[in-house]
């Protein structure tokens, strides 16, 4: 259910006729509000994480804001399929960046899969021209994937000592604060329909889906959860086909299959190398 909701989130970039900055502002605002209520209801203390990692959470809030802005920009300039599949390259970036965050050496096998993932990304691009909307979408999607890889590596460390809900709450909260100036810089023409969609995006597709994912990880291995989450682009493409009438190009599907295969193998090899 969590992955299903994650996959649905991409469609809001097409449904809401606003700047990606304003869409993300609405998303993180309603998500942080919902997560704050969940933390209050479960009586979780926020002092330990604030005291030990306050500055880092501010930085991660900025990265999260940039990640989602790039993600929705990718979808708006191209298609849901292109945005989701280019973003799905994040496991390759994670593999390449992980040695910078730990003392582990770069695994040659994972390096191969990372390169294969990028081959899939290049296959999606019809021509390397900045005027081409698919090329623009892929570039924004890669920025989204890279920033999400950085978030993943930092969050992996934080989650060892702190509640994932608390981490998500503070990241969404600080992302909201960073994006607030957009209300002054960008024109805001918000209809009642747009407001409802932003609430659904922030509450259901962000706060609730994140909570469901954490709840699910209490009962399955992290590797299993990662494999399930790799279905996000598949769900998103199916939703876009049914609800938006977007039919992906053949080369997009071929490149996407290579990206998802490479990401799956990276997940499997990492899971085998790490303790359960």
Buried (B, 14 or more C-beta within 10 A) or exposed (E): EBBBBBBBBBBBBBBBEBBBBBBBBBBBBBBBBBBBEBBEEEEBEBEEBEEEBEEBBBBBBBBBBBBBBBBBBBBBBBBBBBBBBBBBBBBBBBBBBBEEBEEEEEBEEBBBBBEBBBEBBEBBBBEEEEEBBBBBBBBBBBBBBBBBBBBBBBBBEBBEEBBBBBBBBBBBBBBBBBBEEBEEEEEEEEEEEBEEBBBBBBBBBBBBBBBBBBEBBEEEEBBBBBBBBBBBBBBBBBBBBEEEEBEBBEEBBBBBEBBBBBBBBBBBBBBEEEEE
